[in-house]
Structures are given as C-alpha cells and as structure tokens.
Amino acid sequence: MWDQRYSEPGYVYGTAPNDFLKAEFSRIPAGGNVLCLAEGEGRNAVFLATQGYAVTAVDQSKVGMEKARALAQDRGVTITTQVADLADYNLGKATWDGIISIAAHVPPDVRKSLHQRVADALKPGGVFILEAYTEQQLEMEGTGGPPAAQRHLFMALAQLKDELTGLTFRIGRETEREIAEGKYHQGKSAVVQVVAQKPEAHPNTLHTAELAFQSFSHGLARGDWSPFLDLLTDDFAFWFPAGPFKGWNHGREKAKEFFSMVSKVFPDGLTLTVQRVTSNPSTVVFEVRSEGVMMGHPYENQAAISFDIRGDKICGYREYLGVIFQLPQST
C-alpha cells in the first residue's frame, strides 16, 4: 500500500514539517541524534536536519525513503534512511536524544511493543514527540487517519500513558486542530499530542535533591539550616570558590560553621530563583539567580548549586558563582 501511495506524483503529505513537531522540537537537546518513526517521504526528518540534528528516518516503504533522501538533497542536508518494519525494528538502548512519531498508526500489539521500547531507546533527558489521530476523527470533516474499518489503529491519550511507562509527560492532550499536510491530511481533525521526556536521573535522586534545595533555600532565607543539615551524610564534603572555606571542606560540623557564616553575611536572607535543573543518576545541579542584601549593600548573582546524592542523603555540595566575592574571615 505505502509504496503505491508514495509513488504518486509529488509529496503526498507535503514537504513542510508537522505543525506540532515544529512547535515542540526545540525541547530535544540541540544537535542531538533523532529517530523519526514511520517517516514516509521524509518531511519531518529533513526539517529536523535543517535545525542541526543528526536524523535517522525509518519506514517500511522503500519508495518513501528514496523520496526522503531526494528531499534532503534538495534542502542541502543529510539524513540516514532505513527501510524496516517497526514490529521488529531495534531502537537500541540509550541511543536517541529525540524520537518522533507523527501519524504512525500501526496495529495495537505493534504499537504497544514499540512504545515500550521507546523509553529504553531514549538517552536520559531525551524527548518523545507524538501526534496521531484519535477515533473522534471519524466524526470530523477533515481527511486523514485510518478508515472506520481499521478503527483499532487510532490512538488515545489513556492508552499512550499506559504504554509509555518510564517517561514523564510534558504535554498530553486530545484536541482538535486544522491540518494542511499535502493531499491526504486536510481540514479540521481530531488528534492526540504527546511530549514525554525520559528523566535525567533516577526519580529518587531528583526527589532527594528537590528536598535538599528546598531546605537549602529555607536556610538562606530564614537562617535556619537545621532541615538542610539533617539531610547530610556523616562524611559530607563541600566545595566553595572563595573566602575562608575556599576549596574542599569535610564533615557536618564544618558545614554548620560555613552556613552559619553565610547567614551572617546575609542577615536579611537571600532569595533564589531556579533557572535550570540538570542531572545525572547521582548529581543534580540547580542553576539559580540569587538576590538580597549583603552586608548592607544590594546583592545579585548567578550561581550553580550542585548536590551529590547517596540514597536519601546529600553526600556532597559544590557552589559555582557568577561573581566571586571575598567572604569575611570566620572567627
């Protein structure tokens, strides 16, 4: 069927990318490796390649993949194409920064198996972007999606949440929108849209780090460091870039001295605003903006606060400042 369809003149779904993908692709780590499933004639793969991604397109149609390569050449980019059946296609392990599924309507057993493999195939922090037609499409005026006789090929948000275990949903919705994609996708249509991300660290690591950051922020704002100190391991170590505690310091008592001094420097407290959070399985970094009054003068700074996690405790802390200042000598 698909070789026959893609043998029609021109590009049957157009050469422009899917609107939902175009709106959300920047969530994929820049310059990363991206896999486009059931990619047809290559419009989405070629778009992503023009944005600087290293793209692999896979489809069961040889004709479609030939047209995808031709479109890439016309746009001055390179993509990798593979002719394969998604039923047994090997997505790999922790291979992709992004995986794209646009109107990839396959039998339910194939879809479930495929989606279960997506989480393993994504790198930590990798992003899965999907748009597909829902069964409501049969009542819409638009064209596109499976026919009524193949209603089992439609997708629903509830199904996708069950199938995409291990991913955190950033967007998950069923909606109606105007589609204009070549000859076969036109008009008001009913779709399900998903953006889901593989966690960058083990959920317990993130949870412990979030608790640590909350108690750390509380200490800066109120001068009460007890909740934070209670989270530290006995062999806790911390690194600071300046002042009497410059370099590595060890032990909870040393940490208590350090944070007591910090509260003396900021007697009216310091407020942190999180700008970005990154992580790996054992370390979480909070990039923040800090504001307050330092020894009677307005204070603003950019900082990165890193917590090393062991179980449900903090075993290490490092702070990197945008502006280095000299702390008073401890007494």
N, C-alpha and C positions, 0 to 999 in steps of 0.2 A: 504493500500500500504506500509506504513512505517514499520509496524510490520513485514510484509512479507520480506521487504528488510533487516531489521536488524536481521532477523532470519537466514540469510545466515552465513556460517562459517566465523570466524574471525571478524575483524572490517572493514566494507566495505569502510570507508573513512580513514582508518589507525588509529593509536594511537598517532601520532605526532600532535602538535597544528598547526593551520593555520599559514602560514608564516607571513601574515600581522599582525595578532594578536601578534605573537611572537616578531615582530619588534617594536610594539607600546604599549604593555600592561603596560610598566613602567610609562606611563602617568597617570594611575589610582593611586589614593592615596594608598600608601603602607599599606598592611594589611587590606584594606577596604572590604566592602561587595559587591560582584559582582554577577550579574544575567546574565546567558547565555540563550538566547532565541533560540528555535528550536535546542536544543543542541545534538540531535541524540544519538550517542553512548558515548558521554562524553569526547572526546579527548581534547577539549579546556578548559572545566571546570576542568578536572583533572590537566592539565598543570598549570592553574592559582592557583589551590590549592597547588601545589608544590612550588609556588612562595610566599606562605604565605597569600593568600587571603581567605576569607570566602565565599564559592561559592555555589550558588543555580543554578541548571540546570533544565530547564523546556522543555518538549517536549510532543507531543501528543501520542508518541509511548511508551507503557509500556515496550516492549521488549528493546527498545533503552535505557531507563532509568535503566533497570536491568543490561545491559551491562556497562553502565556508572558507576554504583556502583561497579561492579566487577573490572573495570579498576582502579578505585580509591583505592580499597582494594589492588590490585596488586602493586600500586605505593606507598602504605603506607600513603595515605591521606584520608580525609573525605570530601564528598560533600553532599549537600542536593539535592534530586531529587523530581520533581513534574510532574505528568502526567496531562497535561491540554491543552486546545485549546487556542491558542493565540487570537482568536477572542473575547473572553470574559475573558481573564486572567487579574487578578487585580495586577498591578505592584506596587501599593502603592504610597505613597506621600513622597518625600524626603527620600527615603529608601536606595538607592544604590549609592555606590561610583563609580561603573562602570556597564555598561550594554553592553553585547556583542551580535552581530548579524552576524553570519557567514553563508552565503548561506541560509538565512531564507526567502525563496521565498513563499509568501502567496498571496492570491487574493488581488487586489489593495485596495478594501474597508477595508479589514482587516489590510493591511499594513499601510494605512493612519491613521486609528484609533490607531493602535499600536504605530506608531511613534509620534503621537500627545501626547500620554500618557508617552512617554519616558522622555520628559523634566520635567514633574511633578514628575516622579519617581526618578530622579537623585537628590542627595544632591547637594547643592551649591559647585561648583568645581568638580562635578562628570563628568565622561567621557563616551561617547558612541563610540564604535568601531564597524564598519560595513564593511564587504566585501561581495559583491554579483555579480552575473553575469549580464552583460548588453546584450541587444538584438544582439549586434555585435557578441556574442558568436556563433550564428547560422552560421556564416561565418568562424569560426575558426576551426583549425584542432584538437583542444583539445576536451575532453569529459567532460561533466558536465553542470549543469544548466537545466532549463525547456526545453521540446521539442518545436518544431515550433508550434504545435497545442495549446500550452499554453504560447505563447509569451507575453501575458499580465502579466505574473508573473515576467518577467525581471525587473530590476531597472535601473534608470538613475539618474545622479547627479542632474539635474534640478528638478526632482521630489522630491528627498530627501531634497533638500534645502527648497522646499515649505512645506514639511511635518514636518521637524524637527525645527519648529519655537521655539524660546526661547533658542536655542543652538548656540554657536559660533564655526564655522568650523575652526579647526586647520589644517586638511587635507581634501581636497575634490577633487577627480580626477577620471577620467575614463582612464584606462590604459590596456595594455596587458602584461601578465606575464606567465611564466612557472609554472604550478601547478602539484604537485605529491602528491595526497592525496588518498591513497587506490585504490580501483578498479574503482571508478566512477568519480573521479576528476583527470584527467591526461592531460598533454600537454599544448600547447600554448592556452591561454584563455583570454577572454575579461571581465574585471571586473570593478566595481566601488568601490572605497575605501573612507571611511569617518572616521575621528576622530573629534568628536564635543564635546564641553565642556559646561556645564551649568555655567554661570557666578557666581562668588563667591559673588558678591554684585550687587545691582541694578545698571544698566548702568549709571544712573545719578550720583550715588555715585562715581563710577570709573572715570567718566569724570571730575567731580569736583576735585577729588584727583589728577588726572594727571595734571590738570591746576595748582593746588597748588604746586605740585612737580616741575613743570617747572619754576614757578616764584620763588620758594624757591632756586632752583639750580642757577637761574639767580642772585638772591641776593648774594649767596655765591661766585659766580664767578666774579661779577661786583661791588658788594657793593651797588647795587640799590635794595632796599627792597620794594619800593612803590607798584609794582604789587602784591607782596605777601600780604602786609599789607591791601590792598584793598579787599582781599578775606576773611578777618577775621570778625567774628561777634563782636558786641559790648561787649558781655560777654565772649569773647575768654579767654581761660585758657591754660597755657602750663607748662610742667614739664621738668626739666633738672637735670641731676645727680650730678653736681659739680659746684663749684665756687659761686660767689655772688648771682646767680639766682637758687641755688640748691633748689629742691622741687617744689611746685606749685606756679605759678605766675598768676596774673589775670589782664585782661584789655589790650586794644590795645596799650596804651601808654607804659605800662610795656614791651610789646612785642617789640615795637620800640626801647626802651632802650637796650633790650637784643640783638637784631640783629645788632644794631649799634656797640655794644661791640664786637660781633663776627667778624664784618668786620675789626675792629682794630686789632684783634688777627691774622687775615688772610688778611693783606693789599694787597697781591698779588692774592687773590682769592683762592678758593678751588673747586676742580672738583669732582663730584660724578659720580660713575658708578653703575647702578642698577644691582643687582644680583638676586633679587627675589621680587615678589609682592604678598602679601596675603591680604585677605579682608573678611569682613562680611557686612551685609547690611548698617552699619553706620560708619565703620572704615576701613581704608586702610593703610597697613604697607609696606614701601619700605625698603628692606634690601640693603645697599649700601656699596661700598668701596670709601673712601674719600682720596684724595691726594692733597698736596700743600706744602706751606711753612708757618710754624707757628713761628712767632716772630724770623725770621731769620734762622730757622732750618727745614730741610726736615720733612714732616709730612705725615703719613699714618695711617688709622684707619678703622675699621669695625663699622658700625652703623646701627641701625634700627630707621627709622623715621616714626612716626605714626600720621596720620591726622584723626580727628573725623569730620564727615561731617554732616551738617544740611542744607538741601536744596542745594543751590549753594554756600554755605559759609563754612569756616572752623571754627569750634567752639572749637577745642582742638588740641593740638600738644604735643607729647612726643618724647624724643630722648633717645636712649639707646646706649652707646658707648662700643666698644670692649676694649678700653683702656681709663681709666679715667685720666684726667689731670687737673691741677689746673689752672683755668682762673684767670686773674688779677682782682683785686678789681675794681669795677666801681667807677668813680669819677664824 
